[in-house]
Amino acid sequence: MAKEDRGFASMDRSKQRDIASKGGKAAHQKGTAHEWTSEEAREAGRKGGMASHRRKQEQQQQTPDGGAAGGSSEEMRGNDNTP
């Protein structure tokens, strides 16, 4: 068996999902599963949004034309406010 053919990541997606589902159900039955409060979920969503926004900004800064790739016409004109 090749090394890349082993492990969870190399499994079929449906098989991964089935195994993960069993683990989640077992954790809930055992009482050790994490259950999100609305405050925890709100904070996690806020962090995810900030990370996503940061990545988008970094990608725009890395474009060769100064970040105007696929941007609005205002962004493409620059900051001089001329049409």
N, CA, C and O atoms as a GROMACS GRO file, in nm:
protein
  332
    1MET      N    1   0.084  -0.118   0.000
    1MET     CA    2   0.000   0.000   0.000
    1MET      C    3   0.089   0.125   0.000
    1MET      O    4   0.179   0.137   0.083
    2ALA      N    5   0.064   0.215  -0.092
    2ALA     CA    6   0.141   0.339  -0.100
    2ALA      C    7   0.106   0.432   0.016
    2ALA      O    8  -0.006   0.429   0.067
    3LYS      N    9   0.202   0.512   0.056
    3LYS     CA   10   0.183   0.601   0.171
    3LYS      C   11   0.066   0.697   0.149
    3LYS      O   12  -0.009   0.726   0.242
    4GLU      N   13   0.050   0.746   0.026
    4GLU     CA   14  -0.057   0.842  -0.003
    4GLU      C   15  -0.196   0.778  -0.008
    4GLU      O   16  -0.296   0.849  -0.014
    5ASP      N   17  -0.202   0.646  -0.005
    5ASP     CA   18  -0.330   0.576  -0.007
    5ASP      C   19  -0.383   0.547   0.134
    5ASP      O   20  -0.485   0.480   0.150
    6ARG      N   21  -0.315   0.598   0.236
    6ARG     CA   22  -0.355   0.571   0.373
    6ARG      C   23  -0.416   0.697   0.435
    6ARG      O   24  -0.392   0.809   0.389
    7GLY      N   25  -0.493   0.676   0.538
    7GLY     CA   26  -0.540   0.788   0.618
    7GLY      C   27  -0.675   0.843   0.578
    7GLY      O   28  -0.732   0.810   0.474
    8PHE      N   29  -0.724   0.928   0.666
    8PHE     CA   30  -0.858   0.984   0.654
    8PHE      C   31  -0.873   1.071   0.529
    8PHE      O   32  -0.975   1.063   0.460
    9ALA      N   33  -0.774   1.153   0.501
    9ALA     CA   34  -0.784   1.247   0.388
    9ALA      C   35  -0.790   1.177   0.253
    9ALA      O   36  -0.843   1.233   0.157
   10SER      N   37  -0.736   1.057   0.243
   10SER     CA   38  -0.736   0.988   0.115
   10SER      C   39  -0.865   0.909   0.091
   10SER      O   40  -0.885   0.854  -0.017
   11MET      N   41  -0.952   0.904   0.192
   11MET     CA   42  -1.077   0.828   0.179
   11MET      C   43  -1.178   0.902   0.092
   11MET      O   44  -1.171   1.023   0.072
   12ASP      N   45  -1.272   0.826   0.044
   12ASP     CA   46  -1.386   0.881  -0.029
   12ASP      C   47  -1.460   0.979   0.062
   12ASP      O   48  -1.472   0.954   0.182
   13ARG      N   49  -1.509   1.089   0.008
   13ARG     CA   50  -1.578   1.192   0.087
   13ARG      C   51  -1.696   1.136   0.167
   13ARG      O   52  -1.717   1.175   0.282
   14SER      N   53  -1.772   1.046   0.107
   14SER     CA   54  -1.888   0.992   0.178
   14SER      C   55  -1.845   0.905   0.295
   14SER      O   56  -1.911   0.901   0.399
   15LYS      N   57  -1.734   0.835   0.278
   15LYS     CA   58  -1.682   0.752   0.388
   15LYS      C   59  -1.629   0.841   0.502
   15LYS      O   60  -1.651   0.811   0.619
   16GLN      N   61  -1.561   0.951   0.467
   16GLN     CA   62  -1.516   1.047   0.568
   16GLN      C   63  -1.635   1.102   0.647
   16GLN      O   64  -1.632   1.110   0.770
   17ARG      N   65  -1.737   1.140   0.574
   17ARG     CA   66  -1.856   1.198   0.638
   17ARG      C   67  -1.923   1.098   0.731
   17ARG      O   68  -1.968   1.134   0.840
   18ASP      N   69  -1.930   0.972   0.690
   18ASP     CA   70  -1.992   0.868   0.771
   18ASP      C   71  -1.914   0.847   0.901
   18ASP      O   72  -1.974   0.836   1.009
   19ILE      N   73  -1.782   0.841   0.891
   19ILE     CA   74  -1.698   0.822   1.010
   19ILE      C   75  -1.710   0.943   1.103
   19ILE      O   76  -1.723   0.926   1.224
   20ALA      N   77  -1.705   1.062   1.048
   20ALA     CA   78  -1.716   1.183   1.130
   20ALA      C   79  -1.851   1.191   1.198
   20ALA      O   80  -1.861   1.234   1.313
   21SER      N   81  -1.955   1.149   1.129
   21SER     CA   82  -2.090   1.149   1.186
   21SER      C   83  -2.098   1.055   1.306
   21SER      O   84  -2.156   1.089   1.409
   22LYS      N   85  -2.039   0.937   1.290
   22LYS     CA   86  -2.039   0.841   1.402
   22LYS      C   87  -1.964   0.898   1.523
   22LYS      O   88  -2.007   0.880   1.636
   23GLY      N   89  -1.854   0.966   1.498
   23GLY     CA   90  -1.777   1.027   1.607
   23GLY      C   91  -1.856   1.135   1.679
   23GLY      O   92  -1.852   1.145   1.801
   24GLY      N   93  -1.927   1.216   1.602
   24GLY     CA   94  -2.008   1.321   1.662
   24GLY      C   95  -2.122   1.266   1.745
   24GLY      O   96  -2.150   1.315   1.854
   25LYS      N   97  -2.187   1.162   1.693
   25LYS     CA   98  -2.298   1.100   1.767
   25LYS      C   99  -2.247   1.036   1.897
   25LYS      O  100  -2.312   1.046   2.001
   26ALA      N  101  -2.131   0.971   1.890
   26ALA     CA  102  -2.074   0.908   2.009
   26ALA      C  103  -2.038   1.012   2.114
   26ALA      O  104  -2.060   0.991   2.233
   27ALA      N  105  -1.984   1.125   2.071
   27ALA     CA  106  -1.947   1.232   2.165
   27ALA      C  107  -2.070   1.289   2.233
   27ALA      O  108  -2.066   1.320   2.352
   28HIS      N  109  -2.178   1.305   2.159
   28HIS     CA  110  -2.302   1.355   2.219
   28HIS      C  111  -2.359   1.255   2.319
   28HIS      O  112  -2.406   1.294   2.426
   29GLN      N  113  -2.355   1.128   2.286
   29GLN     CA  114  -2.405   1.026   2.378
   29GLN      C  115  -2.321   1.021   2.505
   29GLN      O  116  -2.373   1.000   2.615
   30LYS      N  117  -2.191   1.039   2.489
   30LYS     CA  118  -2.100   1.036   2.603
   30LYS      C  119  -2.110   1.164   2.687
   30LYS      O  120  -2.075   1.165   2.806
   31GLY      N  121  -2.157   1.271   2.625
   31GLY     CA  122  -2.170   1.398   2.696
   31GLY      C  123  -2.048   1.487   2.686
   31GLY      O  124  -2.037   1.585   2.759
   32THR      N  125  -1.958   1.454   2.596
   32THR     CA  126  -1.835   1.533   2.582
   32THR      C  127  -1.835   1.623   2.458
   32THR      O  128  -1.737   1.692   2.433
   33ALA      N  129  -1.942   1.622   2.382
   33ALA     CA  130  -1.948   1.703   2.261
   33ALA      C  131  -1.965   1.850   2.296
   33ALA      O  132  -2.031   1.885   2.394
   34HIS      N  133  -1.906   1.935   2.215
   34HIS     CA  134  -1.919   2.079   2.237
   34HIS      C  135  -2.049   2.127   2.173
   34HIS      O  136  -2.077   2.097   2.058
   35GLU      N  137  -2.126   2.200   2.248
   35GLU     CA  138  -2.248   2.261   2.193
   35GLU      C  139  -2.230   2.412   2.200
   35GLU      O  140  -2.204   2.468   2.307
   36TRP      N  141  -2.243   2.476   2.085
   36TRP     CA  142  -2.219   2.619   2.074
   36TRP      C  143  -2.330   2.699   2.140
   36TRP      O  144  -2.448   2.669   2.125
   37THR      N  145  -2.289   2.803   2.214
   37THR     CA  146  -2.386   2.902   2.261
   37THR      C  147  -2.398   3.005   2.150
   37THR      O  148  -2.314   3.010   2.060
   38SER      N  149  -2.502   3.086   2.154
   38SER     CA  150  -2.518   3.188   2.049
   38SER      C  151  -2.402   3.287   2.052
   38SER      O  152  -2.361   3.337   1.947
   39GLU      N  153  -2.348   3.316   2.170
   39GLU     CA  154  -2.236   3.409   2.180
   39GLU      C  155  -2.109   3.348   2.117
   39GLU      O  156  -2.037   3.418   2.046
   40GLU      N  157  -2.083   3.220   2.142
   40GLU     CA  158  -1.967   3.154   2.082
   40GLU      C  159  -1.980   3.150   1.930
   40GLU      O  160  -1.883   3.175   1.858
   41ALA      N  161  -2.098   3.120   1.882
   41ALA     CA  162  -2.120   3.114   1.738
   41ALA      C  163  -2.102   3.251   1.674
   41ALA      O  164  -2.044   3.263   1.566
   42ARG      N  165  -2.151   3.354   1.740
   42ARG     CA  166  -2.137   3.491   1.690
   42ARG      C  167  -1.990   3.530   1.680
   42ARG      O  168  -1.947   3.587   1.580
   43GLU      N  169  -1.914   3.499   1.785
   43GLU     CA  170  -1.771   3.532   1.787
   43GLU      C  171  -1.695   3.455   1.679
   43GLU      O  172  -1.608   3.511   1.612
   44ALA      N  173  -1.727   3.328   1.661
   44ALA     CA  174  -1.661   3.247   1.558
   44ALA      C  175  -1.692   3.302   1.418
   44ALA      O  176  -1.604   3.309   1.333
   45GLY      N  177  -1.815   3.342   1.396
   45GLY     CA  178  -1.852   3.401   1.267
   45GLY      C  179  -1.780   3.532   1.242
   45GLY      O  180  -1.739   3.560   1.129
   46ARG      N  181  -1.766   3.612   1.346
   46ARG     CA  182  -1.696   3.740   1.333
   46ARG      C  183  -1.550   3.716   1.298
   46ARG      O  184  -1.495   3.783   1.210
   47LYS      N  185  -1.486   3.622   1.365
   47LYS     CA  186  -1.346   3.591   1.337
   47LYS      C  187  -1.328   3.539   1.194
   47LYS      O  188  -1.234   3.577   1.125
   48GLY      N  189  -1.420   3.453   1.150
   48GLY     CA  190  -1.412   3.400   1.014
   48GLY      C  191  -1.428   3.509   0.911
   48GLY      O  192  -1.358   3.509   0.809
   49GLY      N  193  -1.518   3.601   0.935
   49GLY     CA  194  -1.539   3.713   0.843
   49GLY      C  195  -1.417   3.803   0.835
   49GLY      O  196  -1.380   3.850   0.727
   50MET      N  197  -1.355   3.826   0.950
   50MET     CA  198  -1.235   3.911   0.952
   50MET      C  199  -1.120   3.843   0.878
   50MET      O  200  -1.046   3.909   0.804
   51ALA      N  201  -1.104   3.712   0.897
   51ALA     CA  202  -0.997   3.639   0.829
   51ALA      C  203  -1.019   3.640   0.677
   51ALA      O  204  -0.924   3.656   0.600
   52SER      N  205  -1.143   3.622   0.636
   52SER     CA  206  -1.176   3.621   0.494
   52SER      C  207  -1.147   3.758   0.433
   52SER      O  208  -1.091   3.768   0.324
   53HIS      N  209  -1.186   3.862   0.502
   53HIS     CA  210  -1.165   3.998   0.454
   53HIS      C  211  -1.015   4.027   0.442
   53HIS      O  212  -0.970   4.088   0.345
   54ARG      N  213  -0.938   3.983   0.542
   54ARG     CA  214  -0.794   4.005   0.542
   54ARG      C  215  -0.730   3.933   0.423
   54ARG      O  216  -0.643   3.990   0.357
   55ARG      N  217  -0.772   3.809   0.396
   55ARG     CA  218  -0.717   3.735   0.282
   55ARG      C  219  -0.748   3.805   0.150
   55ARG      O  220  -0.662   3.813   0.063
   56LYS      N  221  -0.868   3.856   0.136
   56LYS     CA  222  -0.906   3.926   0.012
   56LYS      C  223  -0.820   4.050  -0.007
   56LYS      O  224  -0.777   4.080  -0.119
   57GLN      N  225  -0.796   4.124   0.101
   57GLN     CA  226  -0.712   4.243   0.091
   57GLN      C  227  -0.570   4.206   0.051
   57GLN      O  228  -0.509   4.274  -0.032
   58GLU      N  229  -0.517   4.099   0.109
   58GLU     CA  230  -0.381   4.056   0.077
   58GLU      C  231  -0.371   4.012  -0.069
   58GLU      O  232  -0.270   4.040  -0.134
   59GLN      N  233  -0.472   3.946  -0.120
   59GLN     CA  234  -0.472   3.902  -0.260
   59GLN      C  235  -0.475   4.023  -0.352
   59GLN      O  236  -0.408   4.023  -0.455
   60GLN      N  237  -0.552   4.124  -0.318
   60GLN     CA  238  -0.561   4.244  -0.402
   60GLN      C  239  -0.428   4.318  -0.403
   60GLN      O  240  -0.390   4.375  -0.506
   61GLN      N  241  -0.357   4.319  -0.292
   61GLN     CA  242  -0.229   4.388  -0.285
   61GLN      C  243  -0.122   4.316  -0.366
   61GLN      O  244  -0.023   4.378  -0.406
   62GLN      N  245  -0.139   4.188  -0.390
   62GLN     CA  246  -0.040   4.109  -0.461
   62GLN      C  247  -0.058   4.113  -0.612
   62GLN      O  248   0.028   4.061  -0.684
   63THR      N  249  -0.165   4.173  -0.663
   63THR     CA  250  -0.184   4.178  -0.808
   63THR      C  251  -0.084   4.275  -0.868
   63THR      O  252  -0.052   4.376  -0.805
   64PRO      N  253  -0.033   4.247  -0.988
   64PRO     CA  254   0.072   4.330  -1.046
   64PRO      C  255   0.030   4.472  -1.079
   64PRO      O  256   0.115   4.560  -1.087
   65ASP      N  257  -0.100   4.498  -1.098
   65ASP     CA  258  -0.144   4.633  -1.134
   65ASP      C  259  -0.192   4.713  -1.013
   65ASP      O  260  -0.268   4.808  -1.029
   66GLY      N  261  -0.150   4.676  -0.894
   66GLY     CA  262  -0.183   4.754  -0.776
   66GLY      C  263  -0.315   4.720  -0.714
   66GLY      O  264  -0.366   4.798  -0.633
   67GLY      N  265  -0.374   4.608  -0.748
   67GLY     CA  266  -0.496   4.566  -0.681
   67GLY      C  267  -0.624   4.594  -0.754
   67GLY      O  268  -0.731   4.580  -0.696
   68ALA      N  269  -0.618   4.633  -0.881
   68ALA     CA  270  -0.740   4.667  -0.953
   68ALA      C  271  -0.797   4.550  -1.031
   68ALA      O  272  -0.889   4.568  -1.111
   69ALA      N  273  -0.745   4.431  -1.011
   69ALA     CA  274  -0.791   4.314  -1.085
   69ALA      C  275  -0.936   4.284  -1.052
   69ALA      O  276  -0.968   4.249  -0.939
   70GLY      N  277  -1.023   4.299  -1.149
   70GLY     CA  278  -1.164   4.269  -1.130
   70GLY      C  279  -1.236   4.368  -1.041
   70GLY      O  280  -1.348   4.341  -0.997
   71GLY      N  281  -1.176   4.482  -1.014
   71GLY     CA  282  -1.235   4.580  -0.925
   71GLY      C  283  -1.338   4.666  -0.996
   71GLY      O  284  -1.362   4.650  -1.116
   72SER      N  285  -1.398   4.757  -0.922
   72SER     CA  286  -1.498   4.846  -0.979
   72SER      C  287  -1.430   4.948  -1.067
   72SER      O  288  -1.308   4.964  -1.063
   73SER      N  289  -1.508   5.018  -1.147
   73SER     CA  290  -1.450   5.120  -1.235
   73SER      C  291  -1.390   5.232  -1.153
   73SER      O  292  -1.292   5.294  -1.196
   74GLU      N  293  -1.446   5.260  -1.037
   74GLU     CA  294  -1.390   5.364  -0.950
   74GLU      C  295  -1.251   5.324  -0.903
   74GLU      O  296  -1.160   5.407  -0.901
   75GLU      N  297  -1.233   5.198  -0.866
   75GLU     CA  298  -1.102   5.151  -0.823
   75GLU      C  299  -1.002   5.157  -0.937
   75GLU      O  300  -0.884   5.186  -0.915
   76MET      N  301  -1.047   5.129  -1.058
   76MET     CA  302  -0.958   5.126  -1.172
   76MET      C  303  -0.915   5.267  -1.212
   76MET      O  304  -0.806   5.285  -1.267
   77ARG      N  305  -0.999   5.368  -1.185
   77ARG     CA  306  -0.964   5.505  -1.219
   77ARG      C  307  -0.859   5.561  -1.125
   77ARG      O  308  -0.780   5.647  -1.164
   78GLY      N  309  -0.856   5.514  -1.003
   78GLY     CA  310  -0.761   5.565  -0.906
   78GLY      C  311  -0.830   5.657  -0.808
   78GLY      O  312  -0.952   5.655  -0.794
   79ASN      N  313  -0.751   5.739  -0.739
   79ASN     CA  314  -0.804   5.824  -0.634
   79ASN      C  315  -0.824   5.970  -0.676
   79ASN      O  316  -0.856   6.053  -0.592
   80ASP      N  317  -0.806   6.001  -0.802
   80ASP     CA  318  -0.815   6.141  -0.844
   80ASP      C  319  -0.960   6.187  -0.870
   80ASP      O  320  -0.983   6.303  -0.903
   81ASN      N  321  -1.057   6.096  -0.855
   81ASN     CA  322  -1.200   6.126  -0.868
   81ASN      C  323  -1.239   6.183  -1.004
   81ASN      O  324  -1.339   6.254  -1.014
   82THR      N  325  -1.163   6.153  -1.109
   82THR     CA  326  -1.201   6.196  -1.243
   82THR      C  327  -1.269   6.081  -1.314
   82THR      O  328  -1.230   5.966  -1.296
   83PRO      N  329  -1.370   6.110  -1.395
   83PRO     CA  330  -1.439   6.001  -1.466
   83PRO      C  331  -1.356   5.938  -1.574
   83PRO      O  332  -1.402   5.845  -1.641
   0.00000   0.00000   0.00000
